[in-house]
């Protein structure tokens, strides 16, 4: 936050290249800005800190210690989750006292704390970005989660792949008392608009920093060889990349022909509420190769891991896990968040979509009575051929997958018409499901 003569002066809010806003005004004002091709009118009252601002400036541009580092919210689903994750790392691993209010604030880190933070980041890189796989000879080897966009133009350019010494140098500049140095640069961050000096080669805005950024503008408007060249300050580069280490609910549809990964992000504007929710969320995740929302069922007296393979089934499975925590917290509202962003990764491309649950109370009612609508109903439903002629395992697997998606989406979005499509006879197959469970579900839907 910048102070001149004990008064706050901030730039007016504006729209950056990625379509969201980063700076705020301290004046009562109405701002029209464009987001997702729609104009939204928002009224700002009061001062909100400038993104990336650490130092107190006095008249004459002299700098003095603020004795506190303040990183304001970005008001973006990716960066706010990443900022919460940074605060979580500081609280849980370093025992740093973090204040949660329109961002995070904490005392500058000392050398020992910086070293421990880098050690935890490196541990999470091995744990989250890699997995163990047994080869044909039975030898276990480490594999990278190659679906993660940690490459840009074939090169590793982000913070996560730097060696420990470089990571420590970067974090000392960002999170220690050194961070108050006011080093003006010729470059402007395309994410937060702050001037910066980019000397550690982490400032290229690739999908590792912000997953939906366009990597190329080729063939747009008939212009060839036009490549997007976004850049960001070291703080945004660091915060953006560590979100890949966060406890993100994910699932993988590992069919070689349709290999797709789904990740879910809660969209909660108040970062303190986001932090409260994610503390509950983290307790329900179990990191496995293909998902961290795992159910166990017995098949031929053997335990089998079961997990969703689409975004709506993943969200319904997550609610099922969170439902078990309701008795330990204040209310269903603490775990039944009604606004989510899902990120889909396929063939090196990223797609996002918002899941806005229209009637969260209806969903709460279903869970209060039926408890486990996914694992005890949807996952146990299956298709059966009406005639053996013309049926195949390939069609059966495809329809089973489609039906799980339709039923899960129908329940999540309170859309009975979509739910009912799963029960239509298709390609000589019909759906077999628990009739009593179905009757109870429909009863709850109608009341």
C-alpha positions, 0 to 999 in steps of 0.5 A: 500500500502506498502512503503519501503524507499519511494519505492513501493514493491508489490507481483507479481500477482497470482491465488488464490483458486477461480480462479481470481487474487488478487495481482499485480506487480509494474514491467512491466510484462506479466502474464499468469493466468487461469480463467474459464478453459481458459488462458488469457494473460494480460499485467500489467503496473504500480503499483496497490495496494495490496488488504487489504493494509491500512498502510504505513510501514517504514524500520524496520517494524515500522508503522505510520498513513497513514491518509487514508484507501485504499481498492483496487479493486478485479477485480471480479464481486462480490467483485467489486460490493460489494466494490462499495456498501461500497463506496456508503454507506460511501458517501450517509449515512455518507457523507464521501469523497470517492475517486474512483480510482482502488478501494476506499480510504477515511479517517478513520471513527470515532466512531460515523461514525462506529455506523451510518454505523452499524445502516444502515447495520442493517436497510438494513438487515431488509429491504432487507433480510426479507419481510412481508407476510400475513398468513392464518389468515390475520396476517402479519409476517416477513419472511426471504428470505430463498433463500439467502445462509446466512447459512454454514453447518447449522450455521450462520457464517457471519458478517450480523448476528453478534450483533451490538456490535460485528459489531462495534468491527469488523468495528473499526478494519477494517475502523477506525484508529485502522485498521493500526495495523499490526497484523500478523496471522498464517492464509492466506486469500484465497481471497486476500492472506493477513495474518490475525487474525480471532477472530470474527468467520466470516472467513469461506468462505461460499456462504454468502461471495462468492456465487459460492464457493463450499461448499463441495468436497464430491464424487469428485475423489472418495474421501468421507468426504472431505469438502472444508475449505476456509477461508478469512480475516475479510475485505474480509468477511465483503465486501463479505457479505454486497453485499447481501444488495446492490441494485441488480436487482432481480426476483423470479419465485415462482412456487413451483416446479421450485422456482428460483431466478435471480440476475443481476450484471453489470460487469464494470472494472473501479470502478468509471464507475461502481459507476456512472452506479449504481447511475442511476440503484439505482433510478430505483429499487422498492423493492417488495417481488418477484422483484425490477423491477416492472411494473404496468398494469391494469387487470379488473380495478385493478392494478397488479404488473408485473415482469420477471421470467427469467434472460433475461426478467429481463435484458430487463425489467431493460433496459426498466426502465433505458431507461427513464433516457437517457434524463437526462444523457450524452448518451445511453452508460451510461445505456446500459452496455453490460457485465453482470453476472447473478446469479441463486439460486435454491434448495440451489445451485448457478449458474453463467453465463456471459451475453455478449451482442454482438451488444449493438448498435442494442439494443439501436436502438430498445429502441430509436424507440420502447421504451418498447419492453418487457412491450408493446410487449413481456409481452402482447403476449400469447399463444392460443390453436389451438384446445380446445381438449388436451389443459390445463392451465398448458401447457399454463403457461409453454409455455407463460413463455418459449416464454418470455424467447426466445423472450427476449434472442433473442432481448438481444443477437441479435439472431433472430433464438432464437426469432423466436422459440417462434412463432413455434406451440408447443403442440397445441398452437400458439403465439398471438402477436401485428403484427404492433409491431412485423413488426417494431421490425423485420424492426429495426433488418434488418436495 
